[in-house]
Amino acid sequence: MTQDPLIAAALLGSARMAVMPPAPAPSLEGTWQAIPVENPSTGILHGLAILRTLHRAGMKSSADDASSDPCPPETKEAFPPAAVDLLKRLLAGEFPEVLPECLHLASMSQRIVPARVLPELLKAASKHPALREIIPALAGERGRWMARKHPEFSWILETSTVPENAWDDGLPAERIAWLRQTRGIDPSIAAAAIASQWSGEDPAMRESILRVIGESPQSCDEEWLENLALKDRRQEVRGLAAVALVQIEGSGFRQRAHERLRNHVKIERRLLKRFIIPHPPTTYDPAWAADGIKEKPPQGTGERAWWLQQIIANVPIADWPELLACKPDDLFHLPIDKDWQDPLLLGWIEAARRIPSRSMAERLIRFFNQLSPRPIAIPPSEYLMSVLFETMTVTSRFALLEEMAKDFPTPLLLDLLAACRQAPPSGKGHAILAQLDAAIPVYFRNLTRPQARALAVCIPQDGIQQRLESLAKLSELPPAAEEFATVLEFRKSLISHFTIP
């Protein structure tokens, strides 16, 4: 039978209950006294709701077993009520585009989110992984305590400092933390640990391990990647292993990929002019299957084009100049044999997506922006540019947009700017913002409200008031422009709430 008097009353009935049971924690005494007791059943329901919130936040009630694992004490002060209320609005779904900026400002204050908001904060970051990097600083000790209790929040532990036995005895997230921690000290120890337990790992853990390795593959990883991960039954695991192997200088996989490319793509002279000439395979080599090259093409694609496209996609674009003995800029200025242009370009796009090279991504964006006539097989500009944009740092994205602001069609520029999901670095982005300002009275009539909200996040804080004043002068505001202004007004309030002296 439960020892909690409130739960006991709910189970046994409230007909004979004259007064409410005592508050479950001293800090809730005032709240408990405010519960109406005229209707005992209603009082119990109010009390149970408070008790549930207490437990979800990881706090102990007086009825909890004293031997249970307590949450360590916090070392940082919590945010004041006004800031917490604003954060709760964002976590409830109001202005979702502004949530990352709000969390960034909050993290700079060296304060933490109070327990009552932590479940919603951790749920939001569980749903949107892009938010996770900043959460540990805001979640405090209670956030890590909750992560150990609730598997859906365990990702917060991946960047924690963990004990030496975490690889053998820890939660999956703690094992990933051990892997990162150990690779920073001695990658060979981490590689040996992965190899020793690979056969017993579940598919999700294998993918998690490979995503960590893919950030910076080392030569000591080659053996287990080649002999275990590259032969895994799951295609996703094999694909991640191939990406890791091709980044290891001198690896057998990298040498095989380079050799295939040299055999099937060359720079040749025709009529005194140099061309990139693909020579697609005439037959499929069964040995290619071990490196992830499939024999059967998708519907509508020829076999030779399919094999060529995969051979190209397995080689980082940054390696091409050396393999073809040309300069990086020449690679995208040489004409391509029209007969095999489509599989070559599609292979480049796939290679850029799988094996990012930021400098080459910039060159590819310029190349595809100027490509004319545009091959039918190449994806639309909006999709293609967004894929390439994802491989670049925020700084390099804005630098490229600033340089090419006048070269991109306005709708494409607005799409790419919205994809940045934040304002340009301080003092940068003047040409981009000028194009955005010019677009408001004209192009905003064709924008959706979500597009306008995304663009409003790209205005620097010190430029918000200027845009609001400019919008106020317009004789008519399209609905998207009204949405743009609403988000700007909301963003103005963030500084006052989260910049705490």
Summary of the structure (lengths in Angstrom):
residues: 501
radius of gyration: 28.6
end to end distance: 49.9
largest distance: 101.9
contacts: 1491
relative contact order: 0.06
helix: 65%
strand: 3%
